[in-house]
Amino acid sequence: MKTLNIIGAGRVGQTLGRLWQQSDVFTVQDVLTNSSDSAQAACGLMGAGIPVTQMAQMRSADVWMLAVPDAQIAVVAETLAAHQPAAPTSGPPIVFHCSGAQSSASLALLAALGWHTASAHCILSFASAELAIQQFPGTACALEGDTSAIAVLHSAFTAIHARCFEVASEDKLLYHAAAVFATNFLPVIQSVAEDAWLAAGVPEDLIPGLRSSLLNNAVANITRLGPAGALTGPAARGDVAAITRQAKAVTQWDAKAGAAYEALSALALRLAKAKTETSPTAASKY
C-alpha cells in the first residue's frame, strides 16, 4: 500500500486521510500542522499517522498531500523542495494540493526535481471533518496535473466514492469562480436583500421567516426545474422597463448594490431569452 504524508491536516486533510486510511487506499504516515497539538488531534481523528513538528522529521513517502491555505502552497512546496526527501523505491513521489483556484503550477519547484504534481479539489462544504466524512460519498472531485499523478489520484478518490473529472490547468480559476457563484455569493445576495427590506420598512421580526421561506422555495425550484425553469420576476417576463426603474431605486439606496442589480438582471434576461428560444412552445410559433 502506498504511503501518504500530510502537510496541513485541517478539515480537508483529516477527512481525506481518514477515508483513505479506513479504505486501505493509502497508509497515513507523517502529519505536519501548525502545532504538535493539532497534529496529534488530526492523527487521532484519522486513526493513523505520526504527528511531527518540523518538515525535516518527515520521512519519504509515495504521495504527499498539501492541505494548506492557498497562500501557503507555493511556500510549503519551496520548503519541501529544499529538504528533498529521498524518493521511495516505488519511483518519483506524487505531490498534490487541494486548492480549487490554483493549478499544479504552484508546485513547479517540486516538478523540476522530478516529482509528479497535481491538484485535487473536492466540491463539498467541509464544515467539520466528522460531517464531511459522512457526506463525502458521491462528492465531485476536480483533478488537474500531470498524467501519472492524475491516474493515481483518480483511483484513490474513486475508491472513497468520489466522482472524478479532469480540469485543464488554464481553466482552474474559472472552475473555482463557478463554485463561488454557486455558494459564496448566496449569503452576500441574501444580506443585501435583507438590508434593502429593512431600509424599505419591513419589520425586522419578519426577516427570518422571509429568509427561510424564500430560500427554501428557491432551492427546491432550482433543484426540481433547473435554473431557467426556476427563474421568476421581471426578467422572466421580459419587463425591461420594470428592471430599469428598480435598478435606479436600488442605486439611489446603495450604488454597489445597484450595479450588482443591473449586472444580475442582464444575466437573468439572457437566461430567460435562452429558455424562450429553446422551448417547444416558442419554436411552434414560427
RODO-2510 file (C-alpha; in nm, 4 decimals, decimal comma):
residues 286
     n   res          X          Y          Z
     1     m     0,0000     0,0000     0,0000
     2     k     0,1315     0,3484    -0,0883
     3     t     0,2348     0,5767     0,1968
     4     l     0,0821     0,9224     0,2401
     5     n     0,2381     1,2219     0,4151
     6     i     0,0058     1,5104     0,5022
     7     i     0,1058     1,8739     0,5447
     8     g    -0,1754     2,0867     0,6853
     9     a    -0,4276     1,8457     0,8342
    10     g    -0,7303     2,0699     0,8759
    11     r    -1,0829     1,9607     0,7898
    12     v    -0,9990     1,8657     0,4305
    13     g    -0,6788     1,6849     0,5215
    14     q    -0,8389     1,4983     0,8093
    15     t    -1,1388     1,3946     0,6011
    16     l    -0,9358     1,2558     0,3131
    17     g    -0,6751     1,0993     0,5409
    18     r    -0,9408     0,9191     0,7444
    19     l    -1,1289     0,7946     0,4380
    20     w    -0,8145     0,6702     0,2637
    21     q    -0,6797     0,5072     0,5772
    22     q    -1,0004     0,3192     0,6580
    23     s    -1,0465     0,2163     0,2929
    24     d    -0,6909     0,0787     0,2694
    25     v    -0,6056     0,3182    -0,0141
    26     f    -0,3060     0,4868     0,1498
    27     t    -0,1214     0,4312     0,4752
    28     v    -0,1155     0,7666     0,6534
    29     q     0,2441     0,8127     0,7644
    30     d     0,3678     1,1545     0,8874
    31     v     0,1407     1,4503     0,9652
    32     l     0,2656     1,8090     0,9942
    33     t     0,0457     2,1004     1,1052
    34     n     0,0934     2,4379     1,2738
    35     s     0,1320     2,2808     1,6189
    36     s     0,2036     1,9476     1,7799
    37     d    -0,1385     1,9538     1,9474
    38     s    -0,3280     1,9973     1,6193
    39     a    -0,1141     1,7299     1,4527
    40     q    -0,1882     1,4925     1,7394
    41     a    -0,5606     1,5692     1,7161
    42     a    -0,5585     1,5130     1,3408
    43     c    -0,3898     1,1748     1,3790
    44     g    -0,6454     1,0859     1,6438
    45     l    -0,9381     1,1585     1,4144
    46     m    -0,7772     0,9778     1,1211
    47     g    -0,6867     0,6823     1,3391
    48     a    -0,3376     0,6778     1,1930
    49     g    -0,0258     0,8836     1,1324
    50     i     0,2710     1,0087     1,3308
    51     p     0,2486     1,3771     1,4337
    52     v     0,5638     1,5772     1,3606
    53     t     0,6598     1,9370     1,4285
    54     q     0,9124     2,0015     1,1509
    55     m     0,9314     1,9099     0,7841
    56     a     1,2808     1,7722     0,8407
    57     q     1,1233     1,4987     1,0551
    58     m     0,9039     1,3732     0,7700
    59     r     1,0136     1,0535     0,6019
    60     s     0,9974     0,9898     0,2284
    61     a     0,6533     0,8842     0,1048
    62     d     0,4842     0,7764    -0,2153
    63     v     0,2233     1,0525    -0,2003
    64     w     0,2257     1,3972    -0,0343
    65     m    -0,0924     1,5973     0,0273
    66     l    -0,0584     1,9716     0,0881
    67     a    -0,3900     2,0589     0,2534
    68     v    -0,2855     2,4136     0,3383
    69     p    -0,4414     2,7558     0,2607
    70     d    -0,3875     2,8780    -0,0962
    71     a    -0,1428     3,1482     0,0094
    72     q     0,0870     2,8882     0,1678
    73     i     0,1013     2,6318    -0,1132
    74     a     0,3997     2,7749    -0,3012
    75     v     0,5890     2,8434     0,0236
    76     v     0,5329     2,4891     0,1509
    77     a     0,6347     2,3473    -0,1866
    78     e     0,9566     2,5525    -0,1787
    79     t     1,0381     2,4280     0,1712
    80     l     0,9626     2,0709     0,0721
    81     a     1,1822     2,1036    -0,2358
    82     a     1,4677     2,2328    -0,0184
    83     h     1,4501     1,9237     0,2007
    84     q     1,4294     1,6888    -0,0984
    85     p     1,3314     1,3711     0,0843
    86     a     1,4770     1,0578    -0,0674
    87     a     1,2481     0,9139    -0,3318
    88     p     1,0703     0,5924    -0,2325
    89     t     1,1763     0,2749    -0,4086
    90     s     0,8441     0,2693    -0,5972
    91     g     0,9500     0,5710    -0,8033
    92     p     0,9200     0,9516    -0,8064
    93     p     0,6785     1,0782    -0,5387
    94     i     0,3439     1,2360    -0,6134
    95     v     0,2541     1,5686    -0,4537
    96     f    -0,0804     1,7419    -0,4814
    97     h    -0,2588     2,0338    -0,3205
    98     c    -0,6298     2,0774    -0,2505
    99     s    -0,6921     2,4277    -0,3864
   100     g    -0,9821     2,4891    -0,6196
   101     a    -0,8357     2,8081    -0,7657
   102     q    -0,4668     2,7189    -0,8073
   103     s    -0,3242     2,4707    -1,0548
   104     s    -0,0355     2,2298    -1,0132
   105     a     0,1913     2,5086    -1,1405
   106     s     0,2142     2,6138    -0,7751
   107     l     0,4273     2,3022    -0,7264
   108     a     0,6689     2,3816    -1,0092
   109     l     0,9789     2,3618    -0,7881
   110     l     0,8942     2,0027    -0,6984
   111     a     0,8115     1,9183    -1,0596
   112     a     1,1583     2,0421    -1,1545
   113     l     1,3008     1,7821    -0,9137
   114     g     1,1109     1,5041    -1,0906
   115     w     0,8059     1,4847    -0,8648
   116     h     0,4663     1,4154    -1,0238
   117     t     0,2429     1,7134    -0,9412
   118     a    -0,1319     1,7675    -0,9378
   119     s    -0,4226     1,9430    -0,7703
   120     a    -0,7398     1,7794    -0,6408
   121     h    -1,0393     1,9857    -0,5336
   122     c    -1,3493     1,8304    -0,3775
   123     i    -1,6749     2,0221    -0,4230
   124     l    -1,8001     1,9770    -0,0690
   125     s    -1,8552     2,2098     0,2244
   126     f    -1,6100     2,0852     0,4861
   127     a    -1,7961     2,2348     0,7829
   128     s    -1,6365     1,9736     1,0071
   129     a    -1,4290     1,6659     0,9377
   130     e    -1,6819     1,4401     1,1087
   131     l    -1,9688     1,5648     0,8897
   132     a    -1,7595     1,5679     0,5733
   133     i    -1,6615     1,2044     0,6264
   134     q    -2,0300     1,1102     0,6336
   135     q    -2,1244     1,3341     0,3403
   136     f    -1,8287     1,2528     0,1156
   137     p    -1,9649     0,9611    -0,0948
   138     g    -2,0736     1,0960    -0,4335
   139     t    -1,8709     1,4172    -0,3990
   140     a    -1,7451     1,5611    -0,7283
   141     c    -1,3667     1,5951    -0,7394
   142     a    -1,1745     1,8036    -0,9927
   143     l    -0,8317     1,6656    -1,0848
   144     e    -0,5609     1,8614    -1,2679
   145     g    -0,1929     1,7977    -1,3238
   146     d     0,0408     1,5538    -1,4930
   147     t    -0,0869     1,2228    -1,6241
   148     s     0,0903     0,9979    -1,3740
   149     a    -0,0332     1,1911    -1,0711
   150     i    -0,3904     1,2127    -1,2016
   151     a    -0,4012     0,8378    -1,2617
   152     v    -0,3076     0,7616    -0,9010
   153     l    -0,5391     1,0259    -0,7571
   154     h    -0,8303     0,9160    -0,9751
   155     s    -0,8034     0,5635    -0,8352
   156     a    -0,7601     0,6931    -0,4793
   157     f    -1,0613     0,9251    -0,4879
   158     t    -1,2797     0,6736    -0,6718
   159     a    -1,2005     0,4195    -0,4001
   160     i    -1,3647     0,6508    -0,1426
   161     h    -1,6649     0,7021    -0,3731
   162     a    -1,5811     1,0409    -0,5213
   163     r    -1,6897     1,1269    -0,8758
   164     c    -1,3732     1,2432    -1,0502
   165     f    -1,3341     1,4616    -1,3559
   166     e    -1,0420     1,6499    -1,5071
   167     v    -0,9998     2,0265    -1,5402
   168     a    -0,7388     2,1887    -1,7627
   169     s    -0,4784     2,3963    -1,5801
   170     e    -0,5825     2,7141    -1,7588
   171     d    -0,9448     2,6617    -1,6504
   172     k    -0,8881     2,6265    -1,2759
   173     l    -0,9747     2,9894    -1,1959
   174     l    -1,2980     2,9756    -1,3973
   175     y    -1,3848     2,6409    -1,2401
   176     h    -1,3430     2,7776    -0,8892
   177     a    -1,5230     3,1023    -0,9720
   178     a    -1,8236     2,8886    -1,0663
   179     a    -1,8229     2,7403    -0,7162
   180     v    -1,8066     3,0924    -0,5740
   181     f    -2,1133     3,1883    -0,7790
   182     a    -2,2956     2,8762    -0,6616
   183     t    -2,2187     2,9114    -0,2909
   184     n    -2,0191     3,2108    -0,1664
   185     f    -2,2299     3,4792    -0,3328
   186     l    -2,5589     3,3459    -0,1981
   187     p    -2,5038     3,4812     0,1570
   188     v    -2,3939     3,8146     0,0090
   189     i    -2,7058     3,8486    -0,2049
   190     q    -2,9270     3,7470     0,0869
   191     s    -2,7589     4,0064     0,3090
   192     v    -2,8246     4,2804     0,0526
   193     a    -3,1881     4,1709     0,0236
   194     e    -3,2392     4,1856     0,3993
   195     d    -3,0735     4,5264     0,4277
   196     a    -3,2964     4,6559     0,1485
   197     w    -3,6094     4,5175     0,3161
   198     l    -3,5170     4,6893     0,6404
   199     a    -3,4468     5,0150     0,4563
   200     a    -3,7883     4,9859     0,2904
   201     g    -3,9626     4,9434     0,6257
   202     v    -4,0130     4,5676     0,6514
   203     p    -4,0381     4,4784     1,0243
   204     e    -3,7187     4,3173     1,1457
   205     d    -3,9013     4,0276     1,3111
   206     l    -4,0384     3,9215     0,9715
   207     i    -3,6925     3,8877     0,8136
   208     p    -3,6069     3,5364     0,9433
   209     g    -3,9340     3,3984     0,8079
   210     l    -3,8816     3,5611     0,4693
   211     r    -3,5276     3,4265     0,4601
   212     s    -3,6383     3,0735     0,5362
   213     s    -3,9394     3,0526     0,3060
   214     l    -3,7917     3,2264     0,0022
   215     l    -3,4564     3,0492     0,0145
   216     n    -3,6117     2,7074     0,0726
   217     n    -3,8595     2,7563    -0,2109
   218     a    -3,5921     2,8897    -0,4463
   219     v    -3,3576     2,5972    -0,3796
   220     a    -3,6427     2,3475    -0,4218
   221     n    -3,7448     2,5062    -0,7533
   222     i    -3,3879     2,5149    -0,8887
   223     t    -3,3309     2,1548    -0,7849
   224     r    -3,6547     2,0404    -0,9447
   225     l    -3,6755     2,2652    -1,2527
   226     g    -3,3185     2,3808    -1,3159
   227     p    -3,2043     2,7467    -1,3190
   228     a    -3,4036     2,8518    -1,6262
   229     g    -3,7233     2,6830    -1,5114
   230     a    -3,6989     2,8392    -1,1657
   231     l    -3,6482     3,1948    -1,2930
   232     t    -3,9242     3,4376    -1,1886
   233     g    -3,9704     3,8129    -1,1603
   234     p    -3,9416     4,0922    -1,4194
   235     a    -3,6565     3,9261    -1,6111
   236     a    -3,8588     3,6084    -1,6609
   237     r    -4,1401     3,8266    -1,8012
   238     g    -3,9008     4,0312    -2,0139
   239     d    -4,0125     4,3502    -1,8375
   240     v    -3,7094     4,5673    -1,9085
   241     a    -3,8909     4,8850    -1,8044
   242     a    -3,9544     4,7447    -1,4550
   243     i    -3,5926     4,6344    -1,4249
   244     t    -3,4731     4,9836    -1,5197
   245     r    -3,6950     5,1503    -1,2605
   246     q    -3,5887     4,9095    -0,9861
   247     a    -3,2197     4,9427    -1,0760
   248     k    -3,2485     5,3190    -1,0362
   249     a    -3,4154     5,2826    -0,6952
   250     v    -3,1530     5,0357    -0,5734
   251     t    -2,8677     5,2562    -0,6981
   252     q    -3,0074     5,5545    -0,5095
   253     w    -3,0107     5,3424    -0,1938
   254     d    -2,6681     5,1746    -0,2465
   255     a    -2,4503     5,2285    -0,5540
   256     k    -2,2711     4,8928    -0,5362
   257     a    -2,5964     4,7049    -0,4831
   258     g    -2,7415     4,8939    -0,7810
   259     a    -2,4523     4,7879    -1,0028
   260     a    -2,4992     4,4275    -0,8893
   261     y    -2,8741     4,4502    -0,9583
   262     e    -2,8094     4,5717    -1,3138
   263     a    -2,5481     4,3030    -1,3845
   264     l    -2,7568     4,0202    -1,2420
   265     s    -3,0663     4,1450    -1,4244
   266     a    -2,8751     4,1389    -1,7530
   267     l    -2,7760     3,7767    -1,6864
   268     a    -3,1347     3,6941    -1,5867
   269     l    -3,2670     3,8418    -1,9131
   270     r    -3,0109     3,6342    -2,1059
   271     l    -3,1257     3,3218    -1,9236
   272     a    -3,4917     3,3990    -1,9913
   273     k    -3,4180     3,4611    -2,3601
   274     a    -3,2274     3,1341    -2,3927
   275     k    -3,5156     2,9471    -2,2310
   276     t    -3,7671     3,1050    -2,4682
   277     e    -3,5578     3,0301    -2,7769
   278     t    -3,5189     2,6629    -2,6867
   279     s    -3,8715     2,5932    -2,5601
   280     p    -4,1041     2,3827    -2,7829
   281     t    -4,3778     2,6431    -2,7413
   282     a    -4,1573     2,9191    -2,8741
   283     a    -4,0429     2,7065    -3,1667
   284     s    -4,4013     2,6288    -3,2684
   285     k    -4,4776     2,9986    -3,3236
   286     y    -4,2597     3,0174    -3,6339
***
